[in-house]
């Protein structure tokens, strides 16, 4: 009988020890789990932070690159606009120069009524260029023919250029006069611009469908009448007399 209380205390004490062990084990296990989680999540957090920093840096680089690109585009656009303005100004200057040259050209009704002492002029060359129907634009072949005229200018002195524009018989007479003037102007513009011939050297006549050089009843004849005749004429009396060697000596 006295032994029963001892068994009960022992058993109670044993339960107490088991419970304490469970608490210790639970605490130990909890700490281990936290350490494990910390060891696993620590690198992930660091990688995430590193990725965020890299993303921010890439965004800044992209922003800077975009700004530089925009600045470059703006500069290029400004340069292009400036170039366009210079080209426009140059074109306007060229047009103004061409217009001034055209205004300074001698426009006459007849050559004999405008050139003094015409009998003293001798034709050095005669070239004719033709145009398409209702056209006043020089072709490549026309320009090649006009270049032949310029070859004689270097040795010519006291010369004039008689420019006579003509048309075929098709159409209104007044319109043909204007068209023949346009054709003659095209020749004058080409020669004066390319070879720097002074405007006063030109004597321009637009005769329309007057004085045809061929029969207007045929297509071939009408094509010949749509022309501009260029005559290089020189006042031979203005040519320098040949210098003779002086007689005698010193």
C-alpha positions, 0 to 999 in steps of 0.5 A: 500500500505505501508504494502506490503513491510513489508510483503515482508521483513517478508517473507524474514526474515522467509526464512532466519530463516528457512534456518539457522535452516536447517543448524543448524539441518544439522550440529547437525545431522552430529555430531550425525552421526559421534559420532554414527559411532565412538561409533559403530566402536570403539569396532570393531577396538579394537577387531581387534587389540586384535585379531591381537595381539593374532594371533601374540602371537599364531604364536610366540608360534607355532614357539617356539614349532616347534623349540623345537620339531625340537631340540628334534627330532634332539637330539633323532636322534643323540642319536639313531645314537650313539646307533647304532654306539655303537651296531655296535662296540659291534657287531664288537667286538663280531665278532672279539672275535669269530674269535679269538676264532675260530683261537685258536681252535685246528684244527686237522686231527685225534685226536690221532695225536694231543693229547699227551697221548690220552690213558690217557683220558676217555670219560665223556659224548658223545652228538650228534646234527644233522643238516638239509640238507646243513645247519650249524645252531644250532636249539633250540633242538641242544642247549639244548643237548649241554647244557647237556655237559656244566653241566659236565664241573664244576667237570671236570679237565684236560678235552678236547672237541672233536668236530667231524663234519660230513655230508651225502654222497650227494654232492662233497667231498670237499664241504662236508669237508667244510660243516662239518667244519662249523657245528663243528664251530657252536658248538664250537662258542655256547659252547665257547660263552655261557660257556666261555670255553677256545679255546685250550680246543677244538679239532675240526675235520671235516670229511665230509662224511667219517666214516658215523654213519648210512646208507646213502641209507635211508633218516633217515640214511642220517639225522643221518650222518648230525651231530656233535659229542661232546665228553667230555674227561678228563685226569684222571691222572691229577685229584687231588689225594684225600687228606688223613688226616695227621697221628700223631699230634702235 
